[in-house]
């Protein structure tokens, strides 16, 4: 059962950490300033949020990690928490076995129970770290409830569900949802996917009744599912009762690049929150490579920096854009927020390593904490074969040993930032705490560190 309260602080409650007890700001205004409001289901939501409320957003455990494209709802929840509201993150242990059809042209592959359980646990850990880092940045304790909808859905029979939910659903409305209508133009969709909107509606109704949750957040593609939940609550309670106990939705825009591409991809691959899937260096550099045309929007949408702080960063950035001040602030802030302060420090040192001269590499290697460098470090035993092409392929620096050999011939494979020779042994750098290390680089920025303890 996944039902915990996540708490994070700078140090301890007695040293500068404050609790939220009342509303401390206009959260809708804050989100609008940052370009994070797409739709409000009612104008009354602004007044409703003048008192502390409980708000939720769901997370789909279809993979073992979230990616940066999943961040907007989490950041919106962080803003709600900082303004004095109580967030709930709902991990879809039940709905994840189906998969949300919104925004998809094909049905998801079903996950087996063991994989789904492992995904839920991994994502829970990422969420705990994220909200702990939010608390560290804010200097205030952030109480976030994490729930798993399998907890209440596992005991609901088909007959119970049809009686409680199905009788209130209207096929005309369900068929009109964008996630359904768009699929009807092609090969159609299964009944399993068609029923997803009812499951999400049931989640909202359950949280509304059991936790006093009155607001659901989601991406713009979630408006239909959110509206289904509000409609279910209204039909079960009656319009008059909803005047005293309302339900609302707020959707967030799709974050895109200046060229219109969906945010969150690097060379066609997702940028994952889990370090084993996207290294600290790759994560940091994803944000560091942000074009000038996008950086202001990303600072507003993705960081917890105040509008005044962002304006100051952009003014300094505009004085000399070649220094990429705004991108560096964005990369550092996002790495701290998702991976933590130690990871951000490591990523900065690794970024320096990428561009360092061969003479500067040894000093930077000695400064680096290899234990915090994560998946970018490959550990070998003394006496193992040190062929650089084999190591480049086996560590995933390149796709194959043949590619590594081609790069070696073309002087595109580097050891300690100098064109590589086949053997690594004589180029290893002695480390102050014992052991030896070397940097292997392919092209401009793909990098691995070989460490012999």
Protein Blocks (a to p, Z undefined) as FASTA:
>chain_A
ZZddddddfkbmknopacdfbdcbdfklmmmmnopafbdcbfklmmmmmpccdddddddf
kbfbdcfklmmmmmmmmmmmmnopacdddddfklmmnopaehpabdcddddfklmmmmmm
mmmmmmmmmmmmmmmmnopacddddddfklmmmmpcfklmmmmmmmmpcfklmmmpmklm
mmmmmnopafklmmmmmmmmmmmmmmmmmnopabdcddfklmmmmmmmmmmmmmmnopkl
mmmmgcddddddddddfkopaehiaehiacdfblklmcfklmmmmmmmpcfklmmmmmmm
mmcbdfklmmmmmmmmmmommnommmmmmmmmmmmmmnojklmmmmmmmmmmmmpcfklm
mmmmmmpcfklnommbccddehiacbfklmmmmnomambfklmmmmmmnopaceehiacd
fblklmpccdfkgpjdddddehjllccddddZZ
